[in-house]
Amino acid sequence: METSTRFRDAIEQASRGAFPEQGPRVELDQGLRLIRALYHDKDTFHLFAVTEKGAESIYRPEIREKMAQSRTGRMYRLARTGWTSPGFRFLDRLDAHILSFITKWNDDEKFQVAMSVGVFEPGQPKDAQFCVGLSALAIDIDPKDFDRLVPGAQVPEQVIPEVLCRLDVHGLAPHAIVHSGRGLHVYLLLERHVLRTNDDRAKAKEVWWRLGHLLGGLDRHDLSSMMRVPGTINWKGGRPKPVRFIEEFTDLSRSRYNFKSVAAALEGLPPMPRLQGRRGVARATARGGQPGDARWEEPPPLTSEDQRMLDVALVLEKPLTDLRSATRAMNTKDRSKADFAYACALLEVGLPESVIAHELHAGRKATEHEDPDWYVEHTFQCAVDRVWPAGSRRETAPWSVSPSSKDALYTPVSSPLLSSCGTLAASTASKVKIVLARAGDGKTRSLVEYLARSRWMAGDRTALVGLFVRELLRHEYAINTLFPYGFSYMGDGEMVVESADNLPRTHQELFALLPAEVKRYWSFENLRERVLDPSAFYVNCRHPRALDERLQYEEQPDGTWNLPSWVPSWASDAPELRLPTAVVKFRGRADLCLMGHSAEVLARPMPPCASTCSMTACRSNSLTSDSERGAKTFWPEIAIPLLSHRAYSTQALFKPEANDYKQVVFDELPSFVYRCPKLSVRPIGGRKGRTLWHVEPLDTVESVFTVLKENLGVIERAKVSEADLNRLPSILEQLARVRTNLVMLANKRRRFVKEGRAVSFERMADTRPPFLSKADFEALLRLSRLKVPDATEVDVDVDREVRHLTDALETMRDFCGDEAQMNVYLEHGFKKEGEGTLWMYRPTDGWDDVLLDAHGREREVIVLDATAGLDPRYHLRGQCLLEQMPGGFFPNTSVVLTKSMSKTKLARMKESEIVEAIVQNIAPYHDRIGAEGRGGLLIVLPMEVEKKLMPYIQAHISAGDLPERTVLAHFGALRGRNDFDDFDAVYFTNPYRYAEAYYVGLGLLLHGFLDFPRQWESKNAWEDFAAIRARSVVSDLYQDAMRIGIRRDPTRRAFIFVPSQEAAYVVRLMRLFRGASFVMPEGSARESLVRE
């Protein structure tokens, strides 16, 4: 009785700890302690999540839908755990991985999370035949088993004394007893028992069964057994209960048992009954035999949406039909191979997991397999590993994905001024959070609204990094001026009052608001010609200190002025009260310069912004004086610094300490997370039979630093050390040797092509020594700050060369380092006439510039990216391997698939032919675009043809063939823009594709260089990485298409014209634009595409 009471008290204490007043919580430390007791370094185990039985009502509609589609009525998710990298400590990364997985699936989604007890072969499924070791025996005692132990027992504490007594009779004692929420788990820890043969596995299973028989729990005695993780929550039946240790000796204060001693202790118990195995038993065919003879069941029908996507893929991608037939044919020799090939092809096309699993279940191999569910899951995972490898950092723990900016934000509070009014969001598992916002939710607006309402001042800095300075200026204005309500607040009753930003929209409005000192330099005509964004220019005219409402003193009824009401009186002298909350910084630019300087003047090494400009409100003004500080000088001290992707990347290279933020928010994924810099070697003529070569960027670097070296006597040396100056000659000599080797390589290939011993346009993977060591390259970066005074007479235009130096050094950095060899790939385009170029590419994973601070430490990072689930660059860190689309439903959108068109085909067409094709494709929808004086047509096209098409477009607008509001915009200038949010149609002349080298480099990083040719081969013999290209292209198509009105209102009428009928594009567009009508050109298989 005393023992029973002791355990009842332990259970009650665990329950109270797990269910505080704010609700149930997960305690990961308990699970981690047990895992450390079960596994060694380099072990592989399994962790999975599954929906609870009888708890359908607690799950989101999306999960309930997947449960309904599942043959078992449950939804599963697997975690990849266990690693075998040589020299890598197993537990170094285990905590973050487990924490992320359990927090997401058990705490957030309310799934059961369980782990295997055994250790398995790396890369193999959770099957007893792949179990290679045991460090414990675990028994699951369910409530239905209680009566078998103690007649009439109904709760765990009533049977625990009997469990201990039965073990004690055999000289055993448990190392852990876990209350599973309703039953008990009992663990006996073992010295590692290695299982080398099937006989070893059979013996282990026999001993495990005897232990289960002893304790009345016969549900878990197989080598593939899974047990709930201690510290999690049991959601069975929809009522949460804790899974907690009642008694624990995982610290090994109670020694482990030897497996042989346990086997000897249980020797006298009845043996395990021998059941006839399923393997080798004759089976009827699944469709024609007796139902009881087979475990296979007809898979449930696909949803209408999934079926439509599958039909489209089969119609547009003819090879899919042949692959599908092979999986279902009687005479297919290797059905597993056929299923694998079909699954890979379906993944490459972009079909969701539900469709692929359905197709595999319907194949003949699954119908005859003894465990079809396992077979389908195993085949699918193998296909994922083949098509979407995880890249150079496969070990990265899963990142959090959130549907809104507010959910992802973490608000640090460190300033004493904020201790009473700041708010802390609950910490989440991962330091990296992706905001995959659905259409209409406005991920950036939500972020700015959150920041505008925050009472942040000094302390931990959160940087907002965006694509365009003009957008960042508007964000700064909102954060500073809309405090404390944000964009909207509650007025009288339930009325919502929208805050107006009062920014000028036109050049006329801007000119009326300009301060007198700015009008001295800007006439209305100049504004209209040179200023691209009136709102951004106006914000740049107003000093951020004057705009920040947090800093405005409040007038009292007696006429006195007091501190802002939210600031405690004792903090009146706090330095934070002299700092604006948010400030953008940028290098001087002509369209925002308040003094009207030209781009040439502002591009000088010492522009007026840095020394003489009196316009201190300008965000590029770094003037410091006793009377007034330039706005840019506040940037290093403020709480919310804003800067562009380009500025962030430049700082990461030249001044990494400037990027030392506590938290960074990226509006769109920056391009530098994946870099593929290019070095070119080409002949430029010759003298006296010798060919002269141009090697870029080496020639630019050598030219600039040679000038600096030759002018050391007059140079300004304040920012560099003598040690770096002394190092410069040896660095230039090393670069000269590198240049010589590259020229010899190019000259040899050029000669081979001229002699007919090689063909044009070849490619090879290779390894090369770095051009410079890391220390030498960092010395070059420091030396790049050297300046030659304007009065110095030199033979070259130093200003022009220095402007190119930044780009050259950015290219060179990935070719330098301390590794012995670097992976590169080479291409050449030499022709028999001798013309052509050799290129060397260095594909690089640049995610560290985003994820780590200046000291190499992880930090909080938020990426606002609607296409994160599609963009293959996330694969470099093992994220988003399975495509995940942003939410949204577009019931009134029509996606019109026009004739396939590439940029190359477009370049061969005349301007008049391009415009005629646009007019012809638009014609059936002309009356519905821009109707009733609202809306318009956005035409997206390559930059090279934008100006050439304008006269033809204007002529057709005048003739009434195109909507009156028809605007041209080139690829690359749309991401992040909101100028067209009232348009109702977008037309793509061609899908935008990067240069082929972009996809080749990314493919090499993801698949590994070793799998590709190490000798020169024709480019046509190389894999074209079509699947990577398709995901990248569709990401850009979606981002550009969402510039129009459906961005804010997905239900409004819209037309999207896409020049492609490629299945990999169309299927993904169908997943992105759910609910939309898809229309094919006349004469094609349009019936299968039109929405019913």
N, C-alpha and C positions, 0 to 999 in steps of 0.2 A: 504494500500500500504506500509506503514511504517512497519507494522508487517510482511508482506511478505518478505520485504527486510531484516529484522532482521534475519528471519529464513534462508533465502538464504545465508547470511553471515555465519551463524552458520554451515550450511551444507558444505560450501566451506572451512571453517576453519578445520572442522573435516576431510574432504577429504585430505587437505594438510598435516595434522598431521599423517594421516594413510599411506600416500604415499610419503615418503621422497625420496630423489634422489636415494638412494640405493634400492628402490623398496618397495612394500607393506609390512606392518608389523601388527602383532596382538597386541592389547592392552588389556591385560587380566584384568587390574584393573576395567575397565568398567563393564565387565561381573560379576566379583566378587562382585562389589557393589550391583548390582541388585539381585544376588543370596542371599546375606545377608539380603536383604529386603524381600525376598520371603520365606525364610526357617528359622526354629528354630532348636535348638539342638535336635538331634535324629530323624529329619525328613528324609524321603526317597523320592528322586525325580529321574527323568530320564534325561539322557543326551545321545544323539546319534549323529552319523555322517553318512552322506549319500552323494553319488555323486550328483553333480549338474546336472540339466537338460540342455541339449544343450551344454555340455562342454566336450564331450568324448575325444576331441583331446588333452586336457591338462593332461590326466591321463597316468600313466605308462601302458605298454602292459599287465602286469599281472592283473591290475585293470580292464582294458577294457575287458579282457577275462572273468573275473568274472561278469562284467556287462552284457556281451552278454549271459552268461549262466543263469542269473537271469530272472525269469518270468516277473518281473517289469522293467527290463532293467536298474536297479540301484543296487548299492552295499551298504550295510548297515554295521555299526559297532556300538555296544552298549557299553556304559561305565557304570560301577557299581558305583552309587553314592547314598549317604545316608547311615547312619549307626545307629545301635540301641544298641551299647554296653553300658551297665550301667556305668554311671560316666565318659563317654568319651565325651569331648567337640567336637561338630560337626565340627566347623570351624578350629580346630587345624590341620586337615590334608586335608581340602578341597582344599586349594590353590594349593598344589603340585599335587593333583590328576587332578584338572581341567586344570592346566597349562600343564601337560604332555599330556593329551588327546587332548586338542585343538591345542597345538603346533604340535603334530604328524599329526592329521587328517585335520585340517584347514590350518595351515601354510605350512606343508611339503607336504601333499597329496592332498590339495586343495578340501577337502570335505566341504559340508555344516555342521555346528555344531549347533544343536538346543537343547533346554531344555524344560522340562515340566513346566507348570505354577502351576499345582496342586501338592498336597502332597499325596503320595500313601502308601498303606500298605507295610511293609517290605517284600521282597521276592516275590512280586506279579508283574505281567506285567503292562505295561502302558495301562490300560483299565479303562474306566469311572467307572465301577462297583467297582474298588478298590481305587478310589479317596476318601481320608478321610479328606481333608481340603483345604482351599484356603486362600492365603494372598494377592491375586491380581486378577483383571480381565484384560485380555489383548486382544486387538483388532488388527488384521492384515489388513491393508488397502493396497491393491495391486493397481498398476497403472490402471488396468481395472476398479477399483472402483472410480477413481478420477472424472470421468465425472458425476457420480451419486451425488457427493458432490458439485462440481463446474463445470458446463458445459464447455467443452473445455479445462479443466485443464490437463496438461501432466506431470508436475513435482511436487514433494512433497510440495515445499514451496508455491505452489499456492493453496493448500487445507488445510494447517495447520490453517490459520485463521478461516476457516469455521468449522473445528473440534473443536477449542477452543470455538467458538461462540455457537455451538450446545450443548456442555457440560455445558457452562455457563448458558444457558436457564434453565437447570435442576438443577442448583446449584452445579455443579461438576467442578473439574479442574484436569488435569492429573498430576501424579507424575513423569512420564517419557514419553518423545517422542523420539523414536529411528528411525533414518533413516536406513532402512534395506538394502540399496544399490540401491533399485529401488522403494520401497514403504515406508510405515510408520507402526510402532508399537506404540500403545498407551496403557499405563499402568495406572490403578487406584489401588493403594495399599489399602488393607483392614486390619482391625483387624482380627486376625485368625478366620475364619468361619469354624467350625467343621461340617463335613458331616457324620452323623451316620447312616442314613437310605437312602433307595432309594428315598423316598419322598424329603429328604433334597437335594439329588443330582439333582432331577428333578427341584426343585425350583431354585437351583443355575444355572442350565443350562438355565432356562427360563430368568432369569435376565441377564445372559451373552449374550443370543441371542438378547434381547432388546437393550443392549448397542451396539452390533455390528450393528444392524439395524439402530440405531441412527446415527452411524458414517460411514455407508456405507460399512463396512467390515464384510461380513457374512461367511468368510472362517474359522474363528477361534472362535467358541463359545462352544466347547465341553470340558468336564472336562479332556479329554486326549490330549488337544491341546499342540503343541510344537511350540516354537518361536526361531528364530535365536538368538544366544547369542551376546549381544552388545560387541564391541571390536574385533569381528572376521572379516573375509573378505568374501564377497559374490562373488563366482566364477561363478555364473550362466552365461551361454553363453560363458564361457572362458575368460571373461573380468572382472578383479578384481575390486570390489567397496567396500568401507568400510561400516561396520555396526556400527554406532556410535550414542551416545546420542546427541540430538539437544537441549533438555531441560530436566533437571534432578532434582528431589527432593527426591532421595533415602535416603538422610540423615535425612528425616522426618521433615525438616523445614516446610514442608506442611503436616499436620497431616493425619493419615490414616482415611479412612472412615469405618463406621460400615456397615456391609452387609445389614442390615435391612434398613438403611437410603438410600443406593443406590437403593435398591428394591423399596422403597417408591418414590424416585425421578423419577424412570422410570415407575411408575405404569400406567400412562396414555398412554404409547406406545402400539402399536398392539402386541398381544400375538404371541408366536412362533407357527407356523403351526404344527399340529399333524400329523406325518407321520406314516404309518403302519410299525411296527417293523418287523424285519426279524425273531426274535425268535418266535418259535411256529408255523411259517408258514409252511404248508406242502411243502416239497421239493421233486423233482424228484431225483432219484439216479444220481450221478454225471456223470456216463459214459453212462447212458441210457436215461436221461431226456433231456428237452429242454435246450439249452445253456444259455438262459436268466434266467433260474430258479436257477442257481448255480454260486457261485463265484469261484469254483474250476476249474482249468484248468490243462490239462495234462502237467506234468513237462517236460521241454526240455530234450532231451537225454543227458546222461553223455558224457564227452569227452572220447575218446578211452582209454586214460591212466587211468582215473577214473573207467571206466567200467571194464577194465582188472583187476584192484585191487579188485573191488567188486567180480568179478567172482572167483578170486583166493581165497578170504576169504570164499566164500560160498562153494568152493570145499574142502578146507583144514579144515574148522571149521564146522562140520556137524550141531551142534545145531543152528547155524545161519540160516540155511534153515528152520528149524521148527519155529523159532521166526519170520522169514519173512512171512511165510505162515499164522501165527496167525494174523499179522497186516492186511492181505488182505482177510481173510475168513469172510463169512457172519455170521457164527454162533459163532464168538468170543464174549463172554459176555462183557468183559471190554476191549474195544479197546484202551483206553488211557493207561491202564496198559501194554497192549501188545506193544504199540508203545514205551513206556518208556523203557521196558525191551530190545527191539530190538535196540534202540538208545544207551543204555548203552553197549550192547554187541559190537556194531560197534565201539564205542569209545575205548573199551578195546582192540579190534583187531588192532586199529591204523588207521582206515580209516579217510580221511579228512572230514571237515565240509560239503563240497559240496556234497559228496556222501551220508552222513547221512541225510542232508536236502532233497535230491532227494528221498531217500527211504521213509522218513516220508510223503512227499507230495504224494507219490504213494500209501500210505496206505488208507484203507477204511475210517478211522476216519477223515482224512483230506478232503476226497472227500465229506463228509457230513457236515463238520463244516462250520458255517456261516463266519468265518474268518480264512481260512486255513493258511495264512501266519503267523498270530499271533500264531495259534496253533502249527505250526512246530517250530517256534522260542522258544516258551515257553517250549515245550517238550525237545528240544535240550538243553536249558539252565539248565533245571532240571536234565537232564542226565549228563551234565558236572559237576554240583554241587555234584552229587552222585559219579561219577567215579573219578573225579580229584578235590577233595576238596582243598581249598587254603592254609590250614595249619595254623600254630600257629600265623602268622602275616598277616591275610587276608587283613588288612587295608593298606598294603604297596602300594604306588602309582605305576603305571606301569613304568618299566624301559625302557630306550631307547634301541632300537636294531639297529645296524648299520652293513652294509655289508663289511666295511673295517676299519682298524685300524686308518687310517688318519682321517676319518670322526668322529671317536669317541674321538680323542685326544683333550685335552684342555691344552694349553700351558700357565702356569702362568708366569707372568713377575713381579718380585719384586726387582731384583738387579738393582742398578743405572747403571751398565755397560750395561744393556740390554734395557734400556728405549728407545733407538733409533733404535734398530735392532731386538728386539723380536717381535713375532707375537701373537696375541690373536685370537683364534678361537671363533666363535659365541657361546655364552652359550646356552646350551640345557636345556630342561625341567627337566630332571632327573639327579641326581648326580651319578646314576649308569648306566653304558652303557655296553651293551653286543655286542661283535663283532662276528657276525654269518657269518664268511667269507665263500664264495663259494670255491670249489675246484679249485686250480690253482692260487688263488689270494695271497696266502702266508701271512696270517695275522701277523705272527711274523716278517717276513722279512720287511713288510711295516712299522711296528712299529719301528724296529731298524733303518731302513732308515730314518724315520722321526727324530728320536733322534740323528742320526749321523749328520744330517744337521742343527741341532739346535745349537744356540750359548749360550746354558745354562751354567751357572756357579753356583754361590751361590744363595740363595733365597729359595723359596718354593720347597721342595724336592718331586720328583716323583720316587717312588720305582718300580722296575721291579722284579716281583716274579715269578720264573720259577720252573720247576720240577727237572731239573738236573743241577748240578754245571758245568759240561762240556759244556752244551749249554750256560749257563750264561757267562762263560769265553769268548766264541766266540762272544756273544752279546756285552760284554764289549769292546772287541778288535775292533769290527766294529764301535761302537759308538765313540770310542776315535780316531781311525786311519782314518776313512773315512770322517772326516770333511774336507771341507764343502759340498762335492758333493753327499755323500752317495754311494750306490752301482753302480750308473751309472750317467753320465752327458753328455751333448751335446758337441761333438767335432766339427771338421770342418764341415760346412754345416749342414746337418741333421743327421750326423752319431752319434750314441749313443755309448759312450765308457764305457765299464764295468770295474769297479775298482776291482783289484785282491786283495785278502786278504793276500796272501803270507804266508799262514799257512802250516806247514808240514802235509802231509796226511799219511805218513808211518813212521815207527820207524827209518828207515834208514835216511830219510830226517830230522827227529827230532834230531837224534844224531849228524848230521853234523852241526846243528844250535845251539847246546847247548853251553852256556857260559862255559869257562874253569873251573870256580869254581863249577859248577854243575857236570861236568864230573868227578870230583874227587870222587863223591859219586855214580855215575851211570855208569855202563858198558853197552855196547850195549845189551848184553844178559839179564841184569836186566830190561832194558827198555822194551824189547820185552815181557818179562814174566809178568811184574807188571803194566806197563802203559797201560791203556785201551784206551785212547784217545790222540794220539800224538799232535793234534792241541791244546787241552786244556792244556796239560803239557807245551807246548811252551809258550802260553800266560802267564801262571803262572811264567815263567822264566823272563818275561819282566815287569819292574815296570810300573804301570799305568801312572805315571807322564811322563815317557819317551815315552809312546805310544800316549798320547793325543796331537793331532795336534793343538788343540786350544792354547796350551801352548808354542808352538815352536816359538822362535823369528825368524824374517825374515832378511836374509842378503841383504844389500843394494849394489848398484853398486860401492859405494866408499869403500866397505869392512866393513862398520859398521853394527851392528845388532840392529834392532828396534823391538818394541812390535808388536804382530800380528796386521795386518792391520785393523781388525774389532774392536780393543780396542781403545777407545778415549785416547789421550795423557794425559789428566788430570787424568786418572785412572791407571797410571803406578804403583802406590804403592798399588793398591787394593789387599786385601788378596786372592781374588778368583784366581789370577794369579799363586798362588802356589798350587792350588788344581786341581787334575784331575777331569774330568767331571763324569766319571763312574768307579765304583770299585765293584767287587764281594767280598763278604766275606764268609768264610766257616770255619768250624772246621777242623784241620789238618787231612789229609787222606793219606793213604799210596801210592795210585796211582798218587798223585800230589805233594808229599813231595819232595822238591828239595834236601834235605839232605838224602833221602832214608830211613827215619825211618819206622819202622814196625807199623802195626795197633795197636799193644799192647802198644807201647811206646806213640803213639799219643792219645790213649784213656785215659791216666792218668789224674787225676784231674788237675795237673800242667804240661802240655806237654811242650816240648822245644819251641814250637811256641810262647809261652807267655813270655819267659824269656831269653833264651840263643841263639836262632837261629840267624845266621848272614845273612840269605837269606831274605833280606827285601822286595824283589819283590813278595814273596809268599803272596797270599791273605789271608792266615791264620796267618800271622806274625803280632803280636801286640807289637813288640819291640818299645820302644820310647827312643831316644837318641838325643844328640845335633847334631850329624853328619848326621844321617839318620833315617827316620821313617819307620816302617813296613807298608806295603800297607794297612793292615787292619785298621790301626789307622786313615786313611783318611775317612773311611766309614761313620762315624757319621756327617761329615761336607759337603760332596759332594752333587751335585745336583741330580745325578741319582744313588742311591744305588741299587745294585742287590743282591738278596739272594734267597735261595731255599724255596719251600713251607714248608719243614721241619724246616728250621731255623726261618721262620716267625712264625710258630705255637709255637715253643719253646720260642721265644721272647714274644709272646702274653701271655704266661703263666708266665714265670720267670722275664721278663723285658719288660712290655707293653710299657713303655715310649720310647723304641727303635723303636717301630713301629709307631711313631708319624709323619706320612708323610702327606703332603698336598694332594697328589694324589697317588694312587696305581694302577699298572697295573699287573694283574694276567695272566700269560700265562697258560691257562687251569684252570679249576675250582679247587681250593684246596679241598682236601678231608675233611678238618675239618669243612666245612660249615654244615655238618651233621655228628654227632658223635654218636656212640652207644657203649660206654665203657662197659666192661664186668668184673664182679667180680665172682670168682670161689671158691667154697667150696667143697673139696673132702677129703675122708679118705685116710690116707697114712700108715696105720698099727695100731698097738696098743700094749699096755703093761698091763698085769694083768687085762685083761677084759675091759680095757678102749681103746676107739678108738681115735687115734691121727688124727688131721685134719690140712689141709693146706688151708689157706685163702689168696688168692692173689688178689689185691696188698697189703692188709693190713699187711701181714707178712713181706714183704720187707720194707715197711715204718717203721714198729715197730723195725725191726732188725737194720737198719741203725741208726735211731735216739736213740735207746737204747745204741748203741756203743758210739755215740756222747755224750749222757748224762753221761755215766760212765767215760768219759775221758775229762770232762770239765776242769780239772786241767792243761792239756797239750795242749788243743785245741787252734787253731788260731781263735780268736774272732773278728778280725778287722772289719768284714762286718756285724755283727749282734749286736742287742742291748741286754742289760741285761734284759729288760722287756720280750723279746721273750724267752730268756733262762729260765727265771722264769716260763714262761707259759708252757714250754715243758712237765713237769711231768703231768699236768692236761690233756693236749692233748693226751698223750699216754694212760692215764687212760680211757678217752672217747673212743678211738679207741679199747681198750681192751674190753669195754662193747659192742661195736658194733660187734666185732668179736664173742663174746660169744653168742649173739642173733642169728647171722647168723649160727653158728654151731648148735644151738638148732633147728633152722628151718630145716636145712639140715638133721640132725639126725632123726627128727620126720618123715620127708617124706621118708627117707631111711627105717625106721622101718615099716612104713605103707606098703611099697612095699614088703618087706620081709614077712610081715604077710598076704599079699594078699588083703589088704584094699585099695590099690591104684595100678595103672598101671605104667609101665615105660613110660618115655618121656611125661611128662605133662607140661602144661603151664598155667600161670594166670597173669592177670594185677593186679597191687597192688600200694599202696602208702606207703611210708616209711619216717620216719624223716631223714633229712640229717645227714651224719656221723659227720660232723664238721660244725661249723658256718663259714661264709666267713672270719671273722677276724682270727679265729684259723687256717684255711687253709693257709691264707696269711702269718701267722707267720711261718708255716712249710716251705713255699717257701723261706722265708728269712733265716731260719735256715739251709736249704739245702746247703747254701754257706759255712758252717763250714768245716774246713779241719783238719784231723788228720795228724800230721807230719809223714814223712816216717820212722823216727827212733823210733816211738812209737810202743811198742809191744802190740798187741791186739789179741783176739782169733779168729777173722774173717778176711777174705780178704776184707779190707775196699775199695780198688780200685774197686773190682768187684761189691760190694754191691752198691757203689755210682753210678756206671755206670747204674745199674738197677733202681736207685731211680728216675731218670728223667721220665722214662716210667711209673713207679708206680704213681708218682704225677700227671702226665697227665691223667691217668685213674681216679684217685681219685677226680680230681677237679669237675667233673660233679656230683659226689655224695655228694658234700658239698655246702652249701649256707644258706641263712637266711630265706627261705620259711618254713612254718610249716610242710608241707609234700611235697615229691617229687614223681612224677610218675615214676614207674619202671615196668618191667615185669620179671617174674621168669620162669625158666625152670629147669627141672631135668632129668637126664638120669639114675637113679638108677635101678638096676636089683635085682632080688630075691636073688642073691648071695651076695649082699651088695656093689658091685662095682658101680661106677658112680660118678656123679658130679652135684652139684646144681649151677646154674648160675643166677646172677642178672644183668639185663641190664638196662641202663639208657639212652634211646634215647634223644638226645639233638640237638636243633637248634643252630648251631654255627656261623650263618651268621654275628652276631655282631662283631666277630673278624675281618671280612672282611670289613664291612660297616662303622664301627665307629673307631675314633682315640682313643688315650690313655685316652682322657678326656670324652669319650662318645659322641662326636659330629660327625655328618655326614660329609663325605668327598667325594671327587671325586674318583670313583672306575671304572675301566675298566676291564672287563673279556673277554679274548680272548678264545672263546669256540665254536667250530663249531657245537657241539651237545647241545647247551644251550636250544634250542627249544624242545629237546627230554628228557633231563635229569630231572627226577622227583625231584631232590633236590631243584630245583628252586621253586617248589610248596610251600616250607616252607615259602616263602615270597610272595605267591600269584602270581608268575610270570609263564609265558609260560604254562598255563593250557592246552591250545589247542596246539597240536604239530606243530611246525614250523621247517621245514627242511632247511638246508643250500642249497644255490643255486648250480647248477652244472648239466651237461648233459654228460652222459657217453655212447656214441653211439657204442663204440667198446669194451665194457666190458661185460663179461659173468659171471653171478653169478650161480654157479653150486651148487644145493642143494643136498647134499649127505645124506646118511642114518642118521637119528637122533641119536645123541650120547651125553651122559652126562659124567661128570667127574667120576661119580660112575661106570658107565658101562665101561669106559676106564680103570679104575683101575683093573677091573676083567680080562681084556684081557692081553695076553702075549705080550711082546715087539715085537716079530716077527709078531704077528697078526695085531698089530697097523700099523706097517710099510707096511705090505702087503695090508692093506686097503687103505693106502695113495697111494701106487703105482697103485693099481687098479683104484682108482678114477681119478688119474692124467693121466692115460694111453691115453684116447682119445684126450688129449690136449698136450701131451708130446712134440710133434714136434714143437708146436707153443710157447712153454715157453723157454726163453733163446735162441731164434733163432738168427743166425748170430752173435754169440759171445756177445750179449748184453742181459740184463735182467737176471732173475733168479727166484727161488722159495723160498719164505719165509714160513716156517712151524711154526705156533704158537700153543703152547701146554702147559700143566701144568708144573711148575718147577720140580715137583717130578719125572717126566719121561724124562726130557730133556737129562740128561747124559746117562740114560739107553738106549735111542733110538739111540744115536750117532753112535755106531758101526754098527748097522743094516742099518742106513741111508747111511753110508759110503760105505757099501758093495753094496747097490743098485745103488749108484752113479757110482761106479767102473763098475758095470754090465750094465750101460747105461739105467737103469729103471727110474732114476730120473735125472733132469738137473744137469749139472756139478756144477753150482752155486746154491746149495741148502743149506739153512742156517736154523738152529733151533733157536727159541727165545721163552722165556716163557712169559705167561701173566703177566702184571704188569711192564714189562721192556721195553715196546714199546712206550708208550705215550710220545710224544714230540721228538722222535728220527727221524733223517733224513738219517740214514745209508743205507736205502734200497730204496732210491728214484729212482734207476735205475732198480729195479726189476719189473717184469710184472705179477707175480702171488703170491697169498697168500693163504695158506691152514690152516684152523682151525680144530684141532682134535676134539674140542668140544666148545660150547659157554661158555664163562667165566662167572661164577656166583659167587657172594660173598656168605659167609655163610648165611644160612636162616635167622639168627637173624638180619642181615643188613636190609632186606626187611620188616621184621616184625616191627622192630623199626621205620622205616620210615613210614610205614602204620599207626602205632599207633599215631605218631605225626600228620599226615595229617588228619586222620579220628577222632582222639580224643580217649582217654583212656576209657571214660565212656561207649562206645558202645561195650566193650569187656569183657569177663568173669572175675569176681572178685574171682572166686574159681578155684581150680585145675581142669583142663579138659585135655583130650587127645589132643596132638598137632594136630592130624588129624581133630579134630572138629573145629579148628580155620580157619579163612579165610587165604588163602595162598598168598594174595596180588600179584596175577599173573600179573596184568596189570602194577603195579609198577616195578615188576621184568623184564617184557618184555621191557619196555622203558629203563631201566638201562642196560640190556644185549645188546640191539641193539646199544645203545650209544657206548659201549665199542667195539662192533664188527666193527662199522663204523670207530672209531678212529684208531683201529689197522689195519684195511684193508687199510686205507689211508696212511699207511707208505710206500707203493710202488709207482711206477711211476705215477699213475693217480692223485697223490697228486698235482703234478706240471702241468701235462698235462692230463686233463680228457678225451681227445680224443684218447689217445694212446691205443693200444690193452692191455687188462688185463683180468685175470681170478681170481675169488674169490670163494673159495670152502667153503661152510657153511654147517655144519652138523646139519641141522634142517629143518623140514617141518611144523613147528608150525606156524599157520596163523599170530599170533601176531608178530612174527619175520619177516616172509616173506613179509607181507604187508608193514611194516615199511622200510625194505630194498628196496622194490620197490619204495617207496617215496624218499629214500635217493639216490639211484642209478638210477635216471631217465634216460630213454633211453637205459638201459642195457637189455641184454637177460637173462632170467631166465630159467634154465634147471633143470627139475626134473629127478630122477633116472628112469631107465627103468621100465615099468610096472605100473607107477603111472599116475595121470591125467596131464601129461606134456603138452598136447595140449593147455590147457588153460593158460599155463605159458610162453610158448616160444614166444618171441617178433616176431611180424610179420614183 
